[in-house]
Amino acid sequence: MIMQKNKLRAALTALAVTAASLSAVTGIHAAAADGAGGYNWEKTDGYQEATVSVQDGSGKTTVTFDKADNQEYIAGFCAQDGSGWDWSDYTKLSMTVTNTGSSAVTFGIALGTGGDWSWHQSNTYATIDPGASQELNYYLTGEEWTFNDTVCAVADLYEVHRINMMISAPTSTPVSGTVEISDLKLGGSASAEVEPKDGFYVNGSKLCDANGNPFIMRGTNYAYTWFKWQNNVDATLKEIAGYGANTVRIVLGDGDQYDKNTAGEIANLIKICEANQLIAVFEVHDATGKNETQPLLNAAKYFTELKSALAGHEDTVIINIANEWQGSANDSAWQSAYIEAVKIIRDAGLKHCIMCDAGGWGQTASTVINSGAAVLEADPEHNTMFSVHMYGYAGGTQQMIKSIMDSMITRQLCLVIGEFGYKHSDGDVDEAYIMEYAQQTGTGWMAWSWNGNGSPVEYLDMSSENAGGTLSKDWGEVVVNGANGWKETAKVCTVFTDEKPAAATTTTAATTAAETETTTAMTTIITTIPDVIETTTAETTILTTTTEPAVVTPSLLGDVDENGDVDVSDTVLLARYIGEDGDAIISAVGKANADTDQNGKLENNDGILILQFVAKLIPQF
């Protein structure tokens, strides 16, 4: 069957297929210019009057402003195209913003799209300290924009008329200075499939084990460094595993504030965890709540000293550099410090998956949401995940909990809830919803904590003793035996069971799509398919022949390519099939899987439902 370009284009446009699923697109298609991203930038006309000048040069744009405040007198600059740029193949706009002035500034953007120039303004503004550079990422398809007081994704991406950048002051005190914009580009999120590693590795928002299987943490925190001499470590870890946990986050000291744990101790802890089929997450507690960069870097250097104990255990150990470093949340400082800390560990030759806690005592998720992508990209192993701790602030409401998890998934960043309780000094916690939504989204979590909490938070003890105690009714029982607890949801990591991922019979074919002006990588199931009876641009009736049963039972709704996973590639394959691309082959089971609304037809709505499921906008089909 010959592909009809107009039909395929219509199907892809209807499904809003992004560049993240089609290719690693990084350039911006624009007229030749000398400003950031290949655009011509200019002062806004008639408003944003704090702008003094806008200068383009060598792919950068420098904006000078005077007495900008946080109310009406702000600075602004824009790039525009009367006909409208087509951004429908993109999910992310990224750039580096450098504040060369002497005062902190805030930075945000707005996009004018569609025939009626609908304005979508970014919900959050980044604060950039003087002398600092920060990579900013704006996710076009995430519900992180405001249009007419409604939170939404950017509409009409096929017709973007104007990009408007805005510079203001963090407070009412006016500021003056210069800001430089560079490395501006469009692309997809970090969702491309990655090659399996010998240990744990991140694949988009998922954590995978050395066998290539997704691994979802269900565990607890164990305050080893404070109680190591008082209890039998073997008995404690065996008991935790016996209750059903698959992970334990272990508190260590690097000597800055707490006694320094030796490489021999860590080797023993790894041995005991492995014997009990527990994944060990090691964290240094000395840097907790500190804003100076050095305690974080000291923690990173401490892990390099443990190389003899850690090496060879990449498949059972994760390095959580420091517990809750940065008491006062600051995105740019968090970003630059963690990039440096990760580099220290990588330069020592450690290839383990690295975990970074959010700033603001672990609860200010915006540090990770705004800056996590930059830390991940700077990691030469591209193997960094992130942790948010959920107490009264981050875990206090369902809206906050859902927003944090959804934002991380939208950005294709791997998240774990590294700590949470059921109440705390900063307020009540919706622990039931944390566990429920984590199960829906495949997000890992580790409760705080097994035993040893002092007054006034002793209620956070899961067990009355480190070993041989009883589970607390309000907390331990909930984590272990409650809805979405260990007993119900925890699975032993397959590195202990040697379970291999289900093999998918696939091949990768290169297809040139003239209408997108880029080469796209498509994964196609190799199978046979009967002659097509009838197709249309809007929908395709599920086919039956004498060689296929009249009723085919779906194996996994949404899994069009039958690789055992539901992702954007399923939407792409379905769009190609609806668009009558003769190379888009879907088996009978694949068609049954593709019929997500179960109406007996393959149509654009099925693809939209898959996209909503992948983005976690709907929990199930």
C-alpha positions, 0 to 999 in steps of 0.5 A: 500500500502506498502512503498517502502523505495528506492522510498521514499528515492529518493523522499525525496532526490530530494526534499531536505526535511529538518530536520526542517520539519521532526523532532527536530533533534539536534545531529550530527551523527558522529564517537565518538570523544571528540571535539565540536559536537562529531568531531575530530578537527585538524589543517589545513595542509599546510595553515592557518598557524596562528594556534598554536594548536587545542585541543579537550576535553569534547565536546569542542575544543580550538584553540590557534593562533598567529599573525593572520591578516585579509589577508593571515596569518589566523588561521584555523582548520577542521574536515573531513570524506573521505566518506562524512557525510550526512547532507541532513536532516538539515538546520542549523549548530549552535555553541557557540564561546567564545573568551578567548583572549584579542583582538577581532576576526572574525570567519567564516566557509567553507564546502567542499561537493560533489564528486568534493569537492565544497567549500562553504564559509559563506558570513559573518564573525562574530566579537567576542569581547574579553571575549565574547561568541556568538551563531552563526547560519549558514543556509545551505539552505539559499542563504548565501554562496559563491561558485566560486563567486556565492551566493548560498545555500550549494550544495550536503549536502548529502556528506559533506567531510570537515568542515573548521573554520577560525579565523582572525583579524577585521583589518590588525593589527595581533592578538593572543589568544584562541577561544573555540568552544562548543555546536556545533550541526546540526538541523532545523530552529525554524520552528516547530509549537508552541502551541497557547498562550493567546496573540500574539505569534511567530510561525516561521516567522509569528506573530499570534494573540490569536485566532491563526490567522496570524496578519500582522501589517499595521500601523504608529508611534505616538510620544505620549510622546512628544505631549501628552498635545497638542492634544486629544489622543482619536481623534488622535488614532481614526483618525489613525484607521479610515484611515485603520491602524490596529497597532500603535507604541507608543513612551514612555519615561522612565525618562532617557532622556524624561519625564516618562510616568505613568502606568495610561497613558499606561492603558488609551492608551490601552483602547483607542487603544482597543476601536478603534481596534488598536494593541498597540506596546509600545517602550521606546525612551530614549535608542535610539542610545546608546551603553551602555547596561544600557539604554536598561536594564532600558527600560526593567525594566520600562516595569516591572513597568507597569505590572499593566497596561499591564497584561491582555492585552497580546492579544492587546499589544506588548512590543518593549523594546527600540527604536534603541538601539545600535548606533554602531552595534555589534552582540555579544553585541546586543545579550547578552544585549537583552538576559538580557533585555528579561530576566528582562521582563520575570522574572517580569511575563510579557508574552507579545510578545516582539519586539527587534530593530536591532542595528545600529540605527535600520538599521543594520539588521545583528545584528538580522540576526546573533543573533536573533535566540539566543535571541529567544531561550533564551526567556523562552516564545519563544515569541520574534520578531524583527524589522528593520528600513528601511531608506537610508541604510536598505531600499535604494535598492530592493536588500537590502530590499529583502535580509533582509526579505528573510534572516529572513524568512530563519531563521524562525524569525518573522520580522516587519519593525518598521519604514520606510520613503520615504526619509531621511538624509541618502538617498532615500528610495524605499518605494514602494518596501518595501510595495510591498515585505512586502505584498508578504512575509506577513511582517508587517510594521509601517510608521514613523510617524503620526505627529510631526517631526521637521526640517529637516525631517518634510516631514515624517509627514503623517498628517498635525496635530495629529488630524483633519489634512490632509494627506501629498501628498508624504507620508500620501497618499502613506501609506494610499491610495497607492499600498499596503497601509492601505486601500488595505492591512490592516486587523483588528486583529481577537481578535476584531472580534473573528474570529477563524482559520479554523479547519483542520481535522488532526491527527498526526501519528508516522512513523519510517523512518529507512533511516533517523535514526530518528522518524518523526512527520507527519500530515496526512489528514483523508479522503478516497481515491480511489484505485491507478491506477498507480504510478512511482518514478518520478511522479504520475498522478492525479487520477480520478474515478467515485466518484470524478469529472474529474476536481477538482479545487484547493483551494490553490496551494501548500496546499497539506494537506489542512490546509489552509497554505503552508509550508514544511509539504506539501512538506513532505506529497507530497514526501511520496505520490510520494514515495508510502508510503501507509499512505500518504493520499491526497484527490482529492482537496489536489492533485489539490493543489499539482500540483503547475506547473499545468501540470496534474501530481504530481512529484518532481518538484511540491515539489521543487516549494513548497519549493521555495515558502516557502523560498520566492524564488518565489512570487507565483506558 
